[in-house]
Amino acid sequence: MREDILYTLPSPYREDLKVTGYRFGRGKKSACIVGSIRGNEVQQLYVCSQLVKKLTELEVRGAIVSDHEILVIPSVGHHSMNIGKRFWTVDNTDINRMFPGYDRGETTQRIADGVFSNVRDYEYGIQFASFYLPGDFVPHVRMMDTGLQNTSLATLFGLPYVVVRKPKPIDTTTLNFNWQVWETSAFSVYTSKTDTIDEKSAEQAVSAVLRFLTRMGILRYHSHSGYIATIFKEDELAVVKTNVGGIYRRLRFPGEEVRMGEPLAEITHPYKGNVIATVLSPTDGVIFFSHEKPLVTENEIVYKIIKRLHI
């Protein structure tokens, strides 16, 4: 394992931002794994740390196939993480909306450029990402429908689901999208949590990456075969919204099967304490996402359900 400082951003008020990479093996640029880009992505940082630990052990045992290099970047946005902010500390901009970056632009554009110049030439790119909605997911691989994606490769992670989504204009400045434009096979891996650590899904994510690298001939590693993934488009999910705001208590969790009309959550009046609404499932299926914060507003997305057709 070789530790490199890939990019340094000088700072007049605190220590410089240093983006650190860990390289395993030598040869062609085969796989790059990126962890937390945003400041609240603690789970993503943790997963990468466990991956660095495991790859270090495997390299000592000679498990990296010759003429292959793996680069792991555990964190990009740790200055924000240090003060508990999701986005960049000064202007609240999102680094993952600044790719491919610009070396003479705004601060987050420069960071994105510094990172992307180091990762754009790899054959496979894996990002441990987070979603804009606060809540829990079933672990899955997410891909953008750019016309360049390969869902068959995504199934080789052995996670339960592969989700394909049509990119919006704002998505064209993400790491995943630009990786694909630069002809890297890009995958976003989602675990159950973001700003807290979930050991079980973190271990599942590490195993999924090691399984993928093995199946791509980059790594020699024996693991169980994982799941036979179900592939579906994001817009096929049943979206469940609230009709009132209040104190939120979820009754069902990601991965659970539900029936149409079954209670999913209750909303309590914040002053009187009585239940003012019960959120019901609009379909038979499996819960893919559930809101976890204690408060909800009216018309907020609280569940996404994989319809029975895809089970």
Secondary structure by P-SEA (a helix, b strand, c coil): ccccccbbbbbcccccbbbbbbbcccccccbbbbccccccaaaaaaaaaaaaaaaaaaaaaccccccbbbbbbcccaaaaaaacccccccccccccccccccccccaaaaaaaaaaaacccccbbbbbcccccccccccbbbbcccccccccccccccccbbbbbbbcccccccaaaaaaaaccbbbbbbccccccccaaaaaaaaaaaaaaaaaaccccccccccccbbbbbcccbbbbbbccccbbbbccccccccccccccccccccccccccbbbbbcccccccbbbcccccccccccccccccccc
